[in-house]
Amino acid sequence: MNYNLTTTIIDPAVVNLNTARVGIQRFGQPILFTFGMIGCILNIAIFLRPLMRTNSCAIYFHASSWANLCCLTWGLFVSMLAFFTNTNPLTYNSVYCKIRYYILTASQLSSRACVVLACLDRFLLCSQSVRQRSFCRTRVAFKVMLITITSCACLSIYVLVVYDAFPQLRQCTTSTPVGKIIDTTVLFLFNFGTPAILMSTLSGMIIWRLKQNSTRIGRQKVHVRYRDLQLATMLIGQVILYIITALPFVSTFVYMTITQYDPQSGKSSYRIAAESLALTATGSFGTFIFNALTFYVYTLTAPSFRRELFSLIIPKRWMTQLRIQEQTQLTRTNRIGPLIRDVKSIKFQE
């Protein structure tokens, strides 16, 4: 009797890569989504407070928070639904595919553009030119913000044309080579390249102008409020977060673009697993780290933002009592301090 036995050897490295990918989808995405939604909602609530509404930079931060909320909803949440329900309408519903990627693209572009405008706002605020500082008014900020969001929405219209659902491939992607070129160009120019260059350049120039302003004397010195300085610190922290989180995704995207015509049959199981993990880690997870963690960057870098947060979540009665206790403690310190110095001076004279 002949038995034809076939055995399949599974590479442990491939198993580990697939386990890491599933772990990111099962645990990483829900955790990031939860923290991100809480952060975006708190950002919006804080930037709606009276002190924040009168600041032009805070207006851009407010708009960016709404864009981040849309990115998390239409990007991360949709990806989570597809994983946990084992059904992905993006792969067979053409209308849903186009709308999802249109809203996601427009939101990502708007989020980046608002941060660039905030950088420009802080840079012009430190200028000696009155005409340049006039850009930092709330009326101007509202107008510029509306024009920018409208422009991002118009720029993203190409997604409705070039994207389509492919049930055979189980993908929602560009339908033609021309569409692929357009999508890649928009991604590099407006979603990473131009924003990264502008953010880095303007952040460096903000630091340079602040250092210059600290050395000026008299009328040459531009008066910058402490709250505005803290907003600049929040902005620089956000720029650093953006560059750190965007580089891995762009690197993976460049690799996948270069190797897109490599036959799947010629790839090893290890390479397929590694590419799948890289796409998940940098695409459906890493891309949204910037959208999810801005609140925590603001909280860590700016005491004024923390005070607004405490005022939002702590009852007013408690805040009033804390302020009275702080003032009482400060008054006692001011009274005791001179007495100690007088005693020391008397002893020194003896």
JOSULPE-V243368 format. One line per field, one symbol per residue. phi: phi as a letter, one per 30 degrees, with the letter a starting at -180 (. if undefined). psi: psi as a letter, one per 20 degrees, with the letter a starting at -180 (. if undefined). Layout:
phi: ???
psi: ???
This chain:
phi: .cccccccccdeddddddddddddddcdddddddddddddddeddddddedddccdddddddddddddddddddcdddddddddcibbdddbcdddedddddddddddddddddddddddddddddddddddddddcddddddddddddddddddddeddcccacbdddhbcadcbdddddddddddddccbededddddddddddddddddddcdbidddddcdddddddddeddddddddddddeeddddddddddcdcdddddcddddddddddddddccdbddcddddcdedddddcbddddddddddccedddddddddddddddddddddeddddddddddddd
psi: pppoppqpppphhgghghhgghhghhggghghgghgggggghggggiiqghhijphhhghhghhggghghghgifggghgghghikpnihiioggggggghgggghgggggghhhghhghghghhjqiphghiihkqhggggghggggggghhhhihhhigiqrpnhgilqoaqiqhghgggggggghgihgfgggggggghghhggghhgghhiqqchhppopqhhhhhhhgggghhgggggghhggghghggghghjhjpphhiqrhggghghggggghhfighhjgghhjhghgghhiohhhhghghhgipqhghhghghghggghhggghghghgghggghghhh.
